[in-house]
Amino acid sequence: KLTEFADTFFFVLRKKNSQVSILHIFHHSTMPFCTWILLRWAPGGHETFGGILNALVHVFMYSYYFLASLGPALSPYLWWKKYLTSMQILQFFMVISKSSVVFFGVVDCGYPWQISL
């Protein structure tokens, strides 16, 4: 999660201040702390699903950003840009659905439901 601060750093260096929103700063400031809490008090378990899915989506997202930064010659190969937001929305839906199963006790496996909040 700490490596995600790099995009904020590059936005600031490139003077792309419009891309550094309050939500962006909040998200990138709180996620390392939230990740630490999960790894400290609830390693493994249900929350691993969300972490792996998030990492997969970020691989696609940052791959796109990297390839797009190489110049317009690669634009024809970046047709999949329009699917990035859909991937993120699907990720949120899947993680919220999985966390709801634990939170509402649909499956009682001994995992602390409070972590699924």
PyMOL commands that set and color helices and strands:
alter all, ss='L'
color gray80, all
select helices_A, chain A and resi 2-13+17-19+22-41+47-69+72-77+79-103+113-116
alter helices_A, ss='H'
color red, helices_A
deselect
rebuild
show_as cartoon
